[in-house]
Structures are given as structure tokens and as C-alpha cells.
């Protein structure tokens, strides 16, 4: 039986809050829908299709939008959607016309690529937290979609706290079920076709973000000069060393206004790891993450533990309910960076 890592008589160094699903919600759906735009383009077909679909009665509980530039130098326009029931998601996909639009043969031709990564996620196999419940703060992702928040909680600020916050960690160590393998050349893109991928059980998705909308000039300068440079270095290391870290995909993104696509004062990174163990090994032992952690702590102390900068993240331990599809994509997007899914864990 896995043991909890919470130190005896632990006093949390700062407050955090977690989503409260009220005991009635067992599974949520976390979905990414994206368009890989042609070189030089800023907008494509996806916003129009998504705008119409979001007016549907089974629309997600919350939706966000972001953008990033991928390995091929192409801008990706990304919609992140969260449903509080599987039935609502399936109804939306089947009856909003978005599913039919996505499945149309036109997506397989033309100058844009499209990809989706969809997770039917048991809430007992996830954790999420936010550094503030300030009325002016806008929660993100799982924390925003959940019916409520709970906290402050004690499971924060020590190595292993993230694992302790996952309810099923009391009975499951989430051991890796597959190893890294480079894809064959023919598998490294999906140009002119659809390529489906399955996520191995116990793979991990982490989304970790920063919102400086409410930060004053001094606090923002501290973040920009102290934390942001080492954060960028850490993400660059993960992107460049998948075999060493077990990080299959790492996408630093800029948050956008859903309706207009204008940049917001928010960033986040979504990354997939082969397992929670792989994520922990990087977080606990690698110099790039140690630098992020220590610089963040230095900033928190410099601000007397009173940050207007909102820090948050979510960690999903994926199960058999996750799938991905890459349509007409150039380059090794997402799971296309990983070889055949039949490779067992070492």
C-alpha cells in the first residue's frame, strides 16, 4: 500500500485550494482541439466551427483558448474544453455538428492540420490546485469547471505533495506501463490522413500556469527577471530531451481570449509524461526544475507570501479513456513523437 508523504506536524508554507466535485461527479472530460496553421497564418477554420459549437446546449462547463508555435514553426490555435459528465461531451460531439465537421474529409486536405487529445478522466485520478481564491481571480481548467473549491489544504510545499493530493494514490502507485521509443519516419506526421493514438495507462498530463493579470509593476518585474527565465529553460530542456525525461510532449502556450483571440496576461504549459514517476524524477532531481522551484520560492518570500500572481496546475493520471487523433499534421505533433504504443515499460 503506497504511503502518504505528508511530513508529521507539517505547516504549509502558503495556502492553496483544490477543486471540490461534491462527491457526485465521478468522471470529467478534458479535451484539446487544435488547428496547426499554415506558415505565416494567424487564423484558420477552427474558430468558426468552435464558435458555433459552443452555443450548443451540451457545450462544455468551461472553455479556454491558447496558442503556441510548434517544432515546425507553425502556429497552433488551441481550444481547451472541460465537461463535468461524459454524456454531455458525447451529446455535444454527436449533435452540435462539430463532430461531423471534424470528421469531414476536407480536414485531411488543404494547408492546415488538426489535432485533438481527449481524456475521459476519473476525478479520483487527478489533482489540481490554485494559489488564490481572490474574487477578481479567474480560475483555470479543472478548478474553473468544478462546482466549488476547498481549502486551504495541508498537502502543499513538500516533495510528493502532488501525489498525495490524488485520491487514488492511497491504493495505487501509478506505475509506468510503457517506455520511450522513437517513432518510425513514416509515423512522424499525418499529412493527408488521420492517425489515431491511444494513451498508455498511467501516462500523465500536467498543465501548469501563471496569471499576472492582477500583478503590480514590481511583482511582475520580479517574476519576469527571477522566475520566467528559468521556467523557459526548464521547458526547453523537456522539449529537447524526451528519452531522458520521459516527457513525450511539452507545449508552452500563451492564453488567448476565447472570442477574439487576443493575448491575455497568462501563460501555461501542457506536457505529457510516460508516468507520474517520470514527472517526479524530473521535478525532484533535475537542475532545471530545482532552479524553477527555488526561484519561485525566492519570489514568494520577496513578496512576503502575498502574491497577486496566480499560480495553478492540474495533473491527470490517464486511463483507458484517453485518445488522440492527428489529421494532416506536419511534424511529430503530440503522441506522434512517441513510437508504437505496444512498447512495455522497462
Phi, psi and omega in degrees: 000123179301143180260143176289144185263000182301118180296151179295138179058036184288135173246114182300139181285342180199158183275143169222157180236152182235159179291145178242114182268003171073006178080359182250340181265119182262325182224143171239171175238127176243119187228138174246126174239128187218154172242126175270104189283154174298155180305130178089350182271146178252339182214148182225220185271333189299317182303319179296316179295320182288320179303316179294319183291330182287350175274356182290151183295337179259025180300158182298158177297327176207149178221142178229170182219146182206174178212151174206164176254126187272187184299334180269006180077018181257137178288134175247124177263118192239131171251132179246121185235142183231122175249149179265003173209149179292322182297322179295317179298313182296322177297317179298314182296321186278329191240355182272356186079351180290319179300318179294320177299315181297319185280352183295146182299338179299334180293340184272357180234179178088190189264351179260151168251161181223145175214151176221143176227116190236130183236116167275108197243115172298133183291341178282354178246030177217161169215148178210148176209159179225148184275356182208148169239027177306135183305331181277350182281142175257117180290162185235152168057228182303317183295327178285323183285330185298151179298332182202180177237155179224141178149188358295154183247158180279339188278073180204145170090010177224157181294124182101000182296321180300316178298318180298332182281350178272115186307316184286356177293345177293339183230003185216130177267003175054049183297146178298145180245358176207165181245170178286139169210136178295144177286154170294154182304319182292343182263359190271007172205174178229034183301127177072014183203177175249131177238121178260146177224147174252144175275131176294146177303138179076005165298158187236137168248128173240135173236120186229129189222170182222135180230111181253024180305320185263000183287138173283174185299318182293316180295318180295321178297320178298315179297314183297321185269333186260312190261313188303319180298318181286330175296315178298320178296319179296318179293321178297322178295316180298317180299321186271353186225059182295320182293322181289322187260342187075015177271105186288323184208138179220119186233094171290129186230155172257128180289142181237156169294131186298317186282318189256340185079006179290146179293138174256168180273056186211144173223161172201165173234134170250128181224147173248132174243155179298332179194169174296326177301316179297317177298316181295321180298319176292315184294324186273330194238341187272139181303328182293321178282325176303320179296317178300312183299311185290324178291324177295317177297322178297319178294316180301317179293320180297332179263016177055037176062022179236080183268136165272338172299127179265124177246140184201162172199167173219142180233124178246125171270106189286152181234202183285355182268022182246141180212159179219150176218135181236121188241115175058034182268137171271150177077171183274083181276135173053235182288351175292348174284345186253141181291191184308141186284003180273006184277113183287164176294144179290000000 
